[in-house]
Amino acid sequence: MGISPADVLALARAVVRKGGQAQYLAEDNTGRREWGSIEDAAVSGRAFLVDPKDTLLVVDVDLDVVTFSATHVLDWLEGHGFGNSVVRVASGRVTDDGEPHEHIWVFVPKGQRELLRDGLINHAGIPKGQVRAGLKMRPPLSPHRLGLEPNLIAPESVAEALERLGPPDVSGALSDYVMGLVLNGDTSGRLRGRSGTLYSIALGFQRKNREFGDFRGMMLNPVNKGGAKLHEDVIPNQGMAAAERELANTWANAGKQVASTPDFTKDTARERIAEMMMVAALDTPWSGRTGGFDLRILIGLCALAYERGHLVQAPSLRTLAQWANVGKPSAVSSGLKRLEAAGWVKELSPDGKTRRFRLLVDTYPRVIGATSIDSPPIGPMDVARMTHPAFRAVSGLGITPGRAWMMLQAYGPLDRAMLMSRLGCSLSTVRRALEELESEGLALEIPDGWIPAGDVDDLDRIAAERGVFEIVERQADVIAAERRRQEEWEAQPPEEKLRRLEVRRAGTVPSS
């Protein structure tokens, strides 16, 4: 009968996350993936995946591997009020008895997707690998990778399916996770109290470029449990003025965190820096004890250069430590020396007292096959996420899980051996990294290997739960104090500096 490319495009736009790209599927479901626009993919006649928006959940009824039926899923959804929010799609495959494999798409109101996912797994008995929330999927009516033709089961018309799938994802829309915190508070009990919940909500608003007034209004509404600290403690005991200060301080602190991992999705002329970041993060093995650390330093320096639009940068070691989300600035200096020896950067003649570094975007080490043609079109924001506080060493998940997550984002599904080759580490290290990611909802194992899950909101959640944001804030306070002392020292007249040095050598404390 044939499927209209216009229908494929309309349905893909209805389900894709804002700004999402299409990821083409090879017939054998292996090898390096190709990327393209949603528009090109819809008319290509090829199989492709997209990242669904936050208000959609998909149940994959693969009858060759599951013991439940589509009827069981539909009856459970009907009984819980989702009967009119379902789109059933025959994937194109059928069993030996002619039964179609199905994708059951469910539109879920903001803040309820994770609750529905948990209900399907824990109460309806659906295996978690078949409940897809935040994972790449083929849009309805897009071709199967084997050339099989899908079709709508119910509703049968594209127009009605579009109505059930809900409005397209738009700029400024809060993620399902953040909206769930706004409405329900921290139902998991993992965000270090009501203050942590308020801070995580502020982060989510700032990530979507929402205004402070929106945040303030939602948090001062007593219906929203995310503002419980204000309504249960601050306002009754200290008054509305204290609540306003609490909101303003929380908003300012969240703004500092967002500024340190900025949104790099804007269109610019900085392709060479972006390509360097992607090749470094995705196509270069970084082995040895310091390999992952050095990569974080390089990504931090590239991210800083990308934001400022210049290949030569002169950040202080403290600034670069903050951008790369690593510990002591002294370790950053050693990392820069190793990066220079490896051919990624070159230290230039000092500009006064400041060390300057040029990114060697034309001559850096390249792995055969790592070209801009077959690299995924992910922005520097995506690569820079591997330096998110959630992947900080010791207090966070660690460097290797951060790199593994990025590999899965770009090239998944990958099995353990393929991931080991890309990361340049041992199989046991890969196994531990995947276990960490899976436990936090950032990776999922399917028959073809491992695929990524989650987004920056999940990284914010993990960092908040583990107290990493508090560590980052303390580090910023220490660095600010060090800078103040340095400025005070430099402001002293020469004779006073000499006197203080002599006192220090003598081991005595100078009088005030």
C-alpha positions in Angstrom: 0.0 0.0 0.0 2.9 2.3 0.6 3.5 4.9 3.3 3.7 8.6 2.6 7.0 10.3 3.6 4.9 13.2 4.7 3.2 10.9 7.3 6.5 9.6 8.5 7.8 13.1 8.9 4.7 14.3 10.7 4.9 11.4 13.2 8.6 11.8 13.7 8.2 15.5 14.5 5.5 14.6 16.9 7.6 12.1 18.9 11.2 13.5 18.7 12.8 15.5 21.5 13.4 19.2 20.7 16.5 19.6 18.5 16.8 15.9 18.0 18.6 14.2 15.1 17.9 11.0 13.2 20.2 8.1 13.6 20.1 5.7 10.7 20.1 1.9 11.3 22.2 -0.5 9.2 20.4 -3.6 8.0 22.6 -5.9 10.2 22.1 -3.5 13.2 25.9 -3.2 13.6 28.7 -0.9 12.7 29.1 2.8 12.9 25.9 4.8 12.7 25.0 7.6 10.3 23.2 10.7 11.4 21.0 13.2 9.6 18.1 15.6 10.0 14.6 14.4 10.7 13.5 15.8 7.4 16.1 13.9 5.4 15.5 10.6 7.3 11.7 10.8 6.7 12.1 10.8 2.9 15.0 8.5 2.7 13.1 5.2 3.0 15.6 4.0 5.5 15.2 2.8 9.1 16.2 5.4 11.7 15.9 6.2 15.4 15.1 9.3 17.3 15.3 10.4 21.0 11.6 10.6 22.1 10.3 13.6 24.0 9.9 13.4 27.7 6.1 12.9 27.6 6.3 9.6 25.7 6.9 6.1 26.9 7.0 3.0 24.6 6.4 -0.6 25.4 8.2 -2.9 23.0 6.1 -6.1 22.5 8.7 -8.3 20.8 6.8 -11.5 20.7 9.9 -13.6 20.1 11.4 -12.7 23.5 8.5 -11.7 25.8 5.9 -13.7 27.6 3.2 -11.0 27.9 0.8 -9.9 25.2 -0.2 -6.5 23.8 -3.7 -7.1 25.3 -2.2 -7.5 28.8 -0.4 -4.1 28.4 -3.5 -2.3 26.9 -5.8 -3.7 29.6 -3.4 -2.4 32.4 -3.1 1.0 30.7 -6.9 1.2 30.3 -7.4 0.4 34.0 -5.0 3.2 35.0 -6.5 6.0 32.8 -4.3 5.8 29.8 -6.6 4.1 27.4 -7.1 7.2 25.2 -3.4 8.1 25.2 -2.2 5.0 23.3 -0.9 4.6 19.7 -0.3 1.0 18.6 2.1 0.4 15.8 2.9 -2.9 14.1 6.7 -2.8 13.8 6.8 -4.8 10.5 7.9 -8.1 12.0 5.5 -10.9 12.6 5.7 -14.3 14.3 5.5 -17.6 12.5 1.8 -17.5 13.3 1.4 -14.1 11.7 1.1 -12.2 15.0 2.6 -8.7 14.6 5.3 -7.3 16.9 4.1 -4.0 18.4 5.4 -0.7 19.7 2.8 0.7 22.1 3.4 4.5 22.4 1.8 6.2 25.5 1.5 9.9 25.9 2.0 10.8 29.6 1.4 14.1 31.3 4.5 16.0 32.6 5.8 14.6 35.8 4.2 11.2 35.5 6.3 9.2 33.0 8.6 7.7 35.6 5.6 6.8 37.8 4.0 5.0 34.8 7.2 3.3 33.9 7.6 2.0 37.5 3.9 0.8 37.5 4.3 -1.1 34.3 7.5 -2.9 35.6 6.5 -3.4 39.2 2.8 -4.0 39.0 2.0 -5.0 35.4 5.0 -7.3 35.3 6.5 -5.9 32.1 10.3 -6.5 32.0 12.2 -3.3 32.3 14.1 -3.9 29.1 10.7 -3.7 27.2 9.6 -0.4 28.8 11.4 2.4 26.9 11.5 5.8 28.6 14.1 8.2 27.3 15.6 5.6 24.9 16.0 5.9 21.1 13.1 4.4 19.2 11.9 4.1 15.6 9.2 6.7 15.0 5.7 5.3 14.1 5.5 4.2 10.5 9.3 4.6 9.9 10.7 1.6 8.0 12.1 -1.5 9.6 15.9 -2.0 9.1 15.1 -5.2 7.1 12.8 -3.3 4.7 9.6 -4.5 6.4 6.6 -2.2 6.3 5.0 -1.1 9.6 1.4 0.1 10.0 -0.9 1.7 12.5 -3.1 -0.7 14.4 -5.0 1.8 16.5 -5.9 4.4 15.8 -5.7 3.7 12.1 -5.5 7.3 10.9 -2.3 9.4 11.1 -4.4 12.5 12.2 -5.8 10.7 15.2 -2.4 9.3 16.1 -0.9 12.8 16.1 -3.6 13.9 18.5 -2.8 11.1 20.9 1.0 11.6 20.8 0.6 15.1 22.2 2.1 18.5 21.1 5.6 18.6 19.7 8.5 19.3 22.1 9.3 23.0 22.2 11.9 25.2 23.7 11.6 26.0 27.3 9.5 22.9 28.2 10.6 21.4 31.5 11.8 17.8 31.5 9.6 15.1 32.9 12.0 14.6 35.8 12.0 18.3 36.8 8.3 18.6 36.4 7.9 15.6 38.6 9.9 17.3 41.3 7.8 20.4 41.0 4.5 18.5 41.4 5.4 15.7 43.7 8.7 16.6 45.4 11.4 14.1 45.9 9.4 10.9 46.0 12.6 8.8 45.9 14.0 10.4 49.0 17.5 10.7 47.4 18.0 14.5 47.0 19.4 15.4 50.4 16.2 16.9 51.7 13.9 19.7 50.7 16.8 22.1 50.0 18.3 19.6 47.5 14.9 19.4 45.8 14.5 23.1 45.5 18.0 23.4 44.0 17.4 20.6 41.5 14.2 22.3 40.3 16.1 25.6 39.9 18.7 23.8 37.8 16.0 22.4 35.6 14.5 25.8 35.0 17.8 27.3 34.2 18.7 24.5 31.8 15.6 25.4 29.8 16.3 29.2 30.0 13.1 29.8 32.0 12.7 33.0 33.9 13.2 33.4 37.7 9.5 34.6 37.8 8.4 31.2 36.5 10.5 29.4 39.2 9.3 31.7 41.9 5.6 31.3 41.0 5.7 27.6 40.9 7.6 27.3 44.2 5.3 29.7 46.0 2.2 27.8 44.9 1.5 25.5 47.9 -0.1 22.9 45.6 3.4 22.1 44.2 5.3 19.8 46.7 8.6 20.8 45.3 8.4 24.0 47.4 7.8 22.1 50.6 10.7 23.7 52.4 9.1 27.1 51.9 5.6 26.2 52.9 6.5 23.9 55.8 9.4 25.7 57.3 10.6 29.1 55.9 7.2 30.9 55.5 5.6 29.8 58.8 8.7 30.4 60.9 10.5 33.3 59.2 8.0 35.0 56.9 7.7 35.7 53.2 10.8 37.9 53.0 12.9 34.9 54.1 11.2 32.8 51.5 12.1 35.3 48.8 15.7 35.3 49.9 15.8 31.5 49.9 14.5 31.5 46.3 16.9 34.2 45.1 19.9 32.4 46.7 18.9 29.0 45.3 18.4 30.5 41.8 21.8 32.2 41.9 23.7 29.1 43.0 21.9 27.0 40.3 22.9 29.7 37.7 26.6 29.3 38.7 26.4 25.6 38.0 24.7 26.0 34.6 27.2 28.6 33.6 30.0 26.1 34.3 28.5 23.6 32.0 26.9 25.9 29.5 24.5 25.0 26.6 26.7 24.8 23.5 23.9 24.0 21.1 23.8 27.4 19.3 24.9 27.6 15.7 28.5 29.0 15.4 31.5 29.0 13.2 33.5 26.9 15.6 33.4 23.5 13.8 37.1 22.7 14.1 37.0 23.0 17.9 33.8 20.9 18.0 35.4 18.3 15.8 38.5 18.1 17.9 36.4 17.6 21.0 34.4 14.8 19.4 37.4 13.0 18.1 39.2 13.3 21.4 36.2 12.0 23.4 34.8 9.4 21.0 37.5 8.1 18.8 40.7 8.3 20.8 41.8 5.6 23.3 43.0 7.3 26.6 44.7 4.5 28.5 47.0 4.5 31.5 46.5 6.0 35.0 46.2 9.6 33.8 44.5 9.1 30.5 40.9 9.9 31.6 42.1 12.8 33.7 44.0 14.3 30.7 41.0 14.0 28.5 38.9 15.9 31.0 41.4 18.7 31.0 41.4 18.8 27.2 37.6 18.8 27.0 37.5 21.6 29.5 40.0 23.7 27.6 38.1 23.0 24.3 34.8 23.9 25.9 36.2 27.2 27.2 37.7 27.9 23.7 34.4 27.0 22.0 32.4 29.4 24.2 34.9 32.3 23.6 35.4 31.4 19.9 39.2 31.5 19.9 41.8 28.8 19.6 44.3 30.5 22.0 43.2 30.5 25.6 45.0 31.6 28.8 42.9 30.3 31.6 44.3 30.1 35.1 44.8 26.6 36.4 42.0 27.2 38.9 39.6 28.2 36.1 40.5 25.2 34.0 40.1 22.9 37.0 36.6 24.2 37.4 35.7 23.8 33.7 37.1 20.3 33.6 35.5 19.4 37.0 38.7 18.0 38.5 40.4 18.6 41.8 43.7 20.3 42.5 44.9 23.0 40.0 48.4 21.7 40.4 47.4 18.4 38.8 46.0 20.4 35.9 49.4 21.8 35.1 50.8 18.3 34.8 47.9 17.3 32.6 48.6 20.2 30.2 52.2 19.1 29.9 51.2 15.6 28.9 48.6 17.0 26.4 51.4 19.1 24.8 53.7 16.1 24.6 50.9 14.1 22.9 50.3 16.9 20.3 46.9 18.2 21.4 47.9 21.7 22.6 51.0 23.9 22.4 52.1 26.3 25.1 52.9 29.7 23.7 55.2 32.4 25.0 53.7 33.8 28.2 51.6 36.9 27.9 52.8 38.7 31.0 52.4 36.3 33.9 49.7 34.2 32.1 50.3 30.9 30.5 48.7 30.6 27.0 47.8 27.5 25.1 46.8 27.0 21.5 44.5 24.1 20.5 46.2 22.2 17.6 43.0 21.7 15.7 44.8 21.0 12.4 47.5 18.6 13.6 46.2 16.8 16.7 46.5 13.0 16.8 43.8 11.3 14.7 42.7 7.7 14.7 42.2 6.2 11.2 38.5 6.3 10.4 37.8 9.3 12.7 36.6 11.8 10.2 34.1 14.6 10.2 32.1 12.8 7.6 31.1 9.8 9.8 31.2 11.5 13.2 27.8 12.0 14.8 26.4 15.5 14.6 26.4 16.0 18.4 27.3 19.4 19.7 30.1 20.3 22.1 27.5 20.5 24.8 27.0 16.8 24.5 30.7 15.9 24.6 31.3 18.3 27.5 28.8 16.4 29.5 31.4 13.8 30.3 32.9 16.5 32.6 29.6 17.0 34.4 29.9 16.8 38.2 28.0 13.5 38.1 31.1 12.0 36.5 33.6 13.6 38.9 36.2 11.2 40.3 35.7 9.7 43.9 32.5 11.6 44.8 30.7 11.0 41.4 30.4 8.0 39.1 34.0 8.5 37.8 35.7 9.3 34.6 35.3 6.0 32.8 31.5 5.8 33.2 31.4 9.3 31.8 33.3 8.3 28.7 31.3 5.1 28.3 28.1 7.0 28.5 29.3 9.3 25.7 30.3 6.3 23.6 26.9 4.8 23.9 25.3 8.1 23.1 27.2 8.3 19.8 27.6 4.7 18.7 25.3 2.5 20.8 24.3 -0.3 20.9 27.8 -1.5 21.8 28.8 -4.8 23.4 31.4 -4.9 26.1 34.2 -5.9 23.7 33.4 -3.0 21.4 33.3 -0.6 24.3 36.6 -1.9 25.7 38.2 -1.2 22.3 36.9 2.3 22.1 37.8 3.2 25.7 41.2 1.5 25.6 40.7 -0.2 29.0 40.2 -3.7 30.4 37.1 -5.7 30.2 36.6 -5.6 34.0 36.8 -1.8 33.9 34.1 -1.7 31.2 31.9 -4.1 33.2 32.1 -1.9 36.3 31.4 1.2 34.3 28.3 -0.3 32.7 27.1 -1.6 36.1 27.4 2.0 37.5 25.5 3.5 34.5 22.8 0.8 34.7 22.3 1.3 38.4 21.7 5.0 37.8 19.4 4.6 34.8 22.0 5.9 32.3 22.4 2.6 30.3 20.3 -0.4 29.4 21.3 -3.8 28.0 19.3 -5.1 25.0 20.0 -8.1 22.8 22.2 -6.1 20.5 24.4 -4.7 23.3 24.2 -1.7 25.6 22.3 1.6 24.8 22.3 4.9 26.6 19.5 6.3 28.7 18.9 9.6 30.5 20.0 13.2 29.8 21.5 16.2 31.6 18.6 16.3 34.1 19.5 12.8 35.2 23.2 13.9 35.6 22.0 16.8 37.7 19.9 14.4 39.8 22.9 12.0 40.3 25.2 14.9 41.3 22.6 16.2 43.7 22.0 12.8 45.3 25.8 12.2 45.8 26.5 15.6 47.2 28.9 16.5 44.4 27.4 19.9 43.8 28.3 20.7 47.5 31.9 19.7 46.8 32.0 21.8 43.6 30.7 24.8 45.5 33.2 24.3 48.3 36.0 24.1 45.7 34.7 27.4 44.1 34.8 29.0 47.6 38.4 27.9 48.2 39.5 29.1 44.8 37.8 32.5 45.3 39.6 32.8 48.7 42.9 32.0 47.1 42.4 34.6 44.5 41.5 37.2 47.0 44.7 36.5 49.0 46.7 36.7 45.8 45.1 40.0 44.9 45.8 41.4 48.4 49.4 40.2 48.1 49.9 41.9 44.8 48.4 45.1 46.0 51.0 45.4 48.8 53.9 47.9 48.2 57.3 46.2 47.6 58.7 47.0 51.0 55.8 45.3 52.7 56.1 42.2 50.5 59.8 42.1 51.5 59.0 42.4 55.2 56.4 39.6 55.0 58.8 37.3 53.1 61.5 37.9 55.8 59.0 37.2 58.5 57.9 34.0 56.8 61.5 32.8 56.4 62.1 33.5 60.1 59.1 31.4 61.0 57.3 34.1 62.9 53.9 35.5 62.5 53.7 39.2 61.3 52.0 41.6 63.6 48.7 43.1 62.3 
